[in-house]
Amino acid sequence: MSIGVLSYPLILLNLKTYEQSTGQKALNFPRVAERVYEKTGINIALAAQALDIQALVDASEIPVFSQHIDPVYPGRNTGHILPEAVAESGCYGTLLNHSEHQIPLDVIKKSIKRAREVDLFTCVCADTIDTAKRIALLNPDVIAIEPSELIGSGISVSKAQPEIVSGAVKGVKSVNSNVTVLCGAGITNGEDASAALDLGARGILVASGVVKSDDPYESLLDLARSMQR
């Protein structure tokens, strides 16, 4: 295992569009992630806004994800996020279908195809077990199970609705054994992260619990230490 190469267990930190993680402030997070990786060996990746991607890629070897891509090809697509541009920036992968940017199943399918064409790793969000199973059939690399009502709530799905996590792991594996499941929604501390792994997830998708923390380094370190097995 080495920095810059994804392995499991994985922490995918979504920087969203918080004030604390936009522009120059975003550059704090690769440094934090590197320090936590060096202490724990737990792999960490960052999902960034389109305008911050290049700066984060240039600042560190921490894998960077785009928060979205559009299933378009080079040409007349003003305002869209071109997969080729994301890949050429040095991005490792892309996040798709987050509850804050949901897209129809047919668009997910096209987006996964386009990502694969430019060698981008795909993490696709799903809010229910049934949706996760349908997405698994499209062969993404990872599915993050995230009930939308718990995102940003501070109430972790791994504690409040553990059956959704274990059910998603079982359901996804029943239709596509190649797809890995992450746990998101409300993960804020090491106990939440450890519970997610106990339920069969191979990592976590986290955002406000770290980004909006008074001490992002300590918050991320707590998560990572709880995932050392």
N, C-alpha and C positions, 0 to 999 in steps of 0.2 A: 504494500500500500504506500502511495506517495501523494503529496499534495498535487492537485491538478488532475487527478484521476479519481473518478467516482468509485466508491466501494460502500459496503453496508456494514453496520447501520449508518444511515445518512441523515444529516440535518439539512433541509432545504429552507433557507431563511428568505422569506419574501419581504423585500423592502417596501413594497406597495408605493404609495405616493405621500408617505408621511413627511412632514417638515424635517424630522430628525434624520431622514435618509434620502434627501433630495440634493442634487448638485454636489457641492464641495463636502457637505455633511455625509454624503453616501460613502466617501472615501474612508471614513472611520471603520466601516464594517469589514472590508477585506483584512485590515490590520487586526481587528478583534478576532476574526475567524482564524487567521494564521496563528495567533497566540493560543487560542483554544485547541486548535489541531495539534500544535507542538506539545501541549500538556497532556492531551488525551488520546491522540491518534484517531479520533472520530472525524470522519469526512464531513465537510461542510461546503455547501454551495449557496450562492446568492442569486435571487431573482430580482432584476433591476428594471427600472423605467428605461425606455428606449434611448432617451437622451443621455443617460448615465452609463450605459453599457460600456462604451469604449474606454471611458476613464477608469472604470473598475477593472476591465481586462488588462489595461496598461499598468495598473497599480500593483497587481498581485497575480499569483498563480492559482488563487482560489477559483474554482469553476464558476462561471457566470451564466445565468439563464436570462433570456428575454422573458418578460411577463406575458408575451403574446406574440404570435406571428399570424399573418393572413395567408390563405392558400392561393397566392397570386404568383405570376411569373413576371420577369422583367418586362416593363412596358408602361402602358398608360394606367397607372393605379395610384393616382394622387391620394395621399393621406393614409395609405396602407403600409403595413410593416412587411417588407420583402424578406423572405427567408434567406436569400442569397446575401443580403446586406447584413443580416444578423450573424450568419456563419462567417462572413469575411471579417467581421469585427473581432472575431476570436471567441465568440460565445460557445459554450459547451452544449447548451440545450435551450429548450423553451418550455414555459408553463402554458397550459391551454385550459380553457373552460373553467377558470376560477369563478366562484359564485358572483364576483364583482364584474366579470366579463364573460358571461355564459354565451356559448355558441351552439347552434343546432348540431345534431348527431352527424348529419351529412357534411357539415363544415369541419367538424372534428376529424372525420375520416380523411377529407382532402388535406387538412392541415398536417396530420400525421404523415401522409404521403409526401407532402412537400418538405417537411422536416427531414424525412429519411433521405430524400434526394440530395439534400445539402449537408448530410451527416450531422444533424442536430438531434440530440437526445430529447425524448419527449416525456413530460410529466403532465398527465391529464387529470383534472379534478372531477370528482363525482360526488353528488350529495346524497345518493341513496345506493343501497346494495344492487338494486335492479339496474340502475344507470351504470354502475361500475362494471357489471357483467356485460352490458351492451358495449361499453367502451373497450373492454378487454378483448372482445372479438375483433377490434380494429388494430390490435397488436401495437399499442404504445409500449414504451419501455417501463413506465411506472404509472400507477394510478394512485392519486391521493384521495382518500375518502374523507369528506368534509361536510357534515350536515350544516347547511347554510345558517341555520338559526343560532349555532354556537360559535360561528366565526367572530372573533373579536370580543367574545362575551366574558372571557376569563374562566369559563366553565368548560373543562376539557371533555371531548367526546369519549376519550378512553376511560373516564370515570363515570360520566353522566349516562352514556349510552354505549357501554362496552360491547353489547351484542351487535352493534352496527359495525364496529371494527372487525371483530372476529368473523362476523357474517360476510363482510366484504372480502376478507382474506380467503375464506372458504369458497365464496361464490366466484371470485376472480379465478382462483386456481382450478375450479371445476370446468371453466370454459377455455382457459389459456394459462397453462402452467409456466409460461415464459414471462408473465407480467408480475412485477413486484408491486406490493402495496405499501404505501406510506399512510400515516395517520395525521390528520390536521384538525383544525377547529378547536380553539380554546386552550391549546397546549401552552402552559405558562411556566411550568417548573419541572424539576427532575422527576418528581413522583408521577406526573402526567406522562412524561416521555417513557419512563420505565414501564408503566402500565400498558402503553401502546405496544411496546416490544413483547410484553408478556402475552398480548392478545394476537400476536402473529405478524404485526407490521414490521417492516424492515427499516423503518426510520420515521421521521416526522417532517411535516410542513408547518412552519411556525412563522409568525410575523410580529404582532404588537407586543407579545410577551418578552421579546428581545429588543425590538426597535424602539419601543416607547418606554423601556425600562430606565430607571435612574442610573443603572450601571449595566449596559449591554454586555460587557465582558463577563461579569459575574453571572448574569442570567444565562448567557450562552454556555459558560463553563459548567453551570449546574446541570443543564440539559445534557451536555456531552458526557459528563462524569456518570450520570445515571444510566447511560447507554453502553457503558463499558461492560462487556460480558466475558 
